[in-house]
Amino acid sequence: MKSDRVIFKNVLNAGVNLAVLDKGKQVHACIVKAAWESLVFVENPFVDMYSKSRSLQSVSQAFDNISICDLVSCSKVILAYAHHNHGQEALQLFEQMQQEGVKPDLTILMGVLSGLQ
């Protein structure tokens, strides 16, 4: 059976909710192979999955694959950094986000502040 973006998105969301890192990595590899990794709706769940698995290097790599730094993507990564006590990285992304013209919301501001504690 051929897979499409919708199938991958649903499988990915199920994997993220279960926080099954090995299976999630396999799905991520399939998406990269299909050249869909630049789509925001595809990469954002990987950011969540890798954050839940404490794999911040993979969080960063998934974020780097996103072609547009939008509010949702930035907040997911900032919150991942903050949650895992990487406040400096959260602050750097916050500054990058502002330089790119993305306006922070309350969630992002709280994430940056909590990461700096």
BELQUI-V946735 format. One record per residue. N is the residue number from 1. RES is the residue in one letter. PSI is psi in whole degrees, 0 to 359 (NA if undefined). BURIAL is 1 if it has 9 or more other C-alpha atoms within 8 Angstrom, else 0. Layout:
N	RES	PSI	BURIAL
N	RES	PSI	BURIAL
This chain:
1	M	135	0
2	K	141	0
3	S	151	0
4	D	181	0
5	R	321	0
6	V	317	0
7	I	313	0
8	F	319	1
9	K	316	1
10	N	318	0
11	V	317	1
12	L	313	1
13	N	322	1
14	A	317	0
15	G	321	1
16	V	317	1
17	N	330	0
18	L	348	0
19	A	48	1
20	V	94	1
21	L	314	1
22	D	314	0
23	K	321	0
24	G	320	1
25	K	323	0
26	Q	317	0
27	V	318	1
28	H	317	1
29	A	320	0
30	C	321	0
31	I	319	1
32	V	317	1
33	K	325	0
34	A	359	0
35	A	38	0
36	W	5	1
37	E	343	1
38	S	353	1
39	L	127	1
40	V	315	1
41	F	343	0
42	V	317	1
43	E	328	1
44	N	316	1
45	P	330	1
46	F	322	1
47	V	314	1
48	D	312	1
49	M	312	1
50	Y	327	1
51	S	314	1
52	K	332	0
53	S	5	0
54	R	30	0
55	S	78	1
56	L	332	1
57	Q	320	0
58	S	327	1
59	V	312	1
60	S	318	1
61	Q	318	0
62	A	319	1
63	F	321	1
64	D	334	0
65	N	343	1
66	I	128	1
67	S	335	0
68	I	128	0
69	C	92	1
70	D	177	0
71	L	316	1
72	V	312	0
73	S	313	1
74	C	317	1
75	S	322	1
76	K	316	1
77	V	317	1
78	I	316	1
79	L	325	1
80	A	313	1
81	Y	314	1
82	A	317	1
83	H	329	1
84	H	23	0
85	N	40	0
86	H	63	1
87	G	325	1
88	Q	318	0
89	E	321	1
90	A	317	1
91	L	320	1
92	Q	317	0
93	L	322	1
94	F	315	1
95	E	318	0
96	Q	318	0
97	M	317	1
98	Q	321	1
99	Q	328	0
100	E	2	0
101	G	12	0
102	V	123	1
103	K	125	0
104	P	151	1
105	D	183	0
106	L	323	0
107	T	316	0
108	I	316	1
109	L	318	1
110	M	322	0
111	G	315	1
112	V	314	1
113	L	318	1
114	S	331	1
115	G	339	1
116	L	359	1
117	Q	NA	0
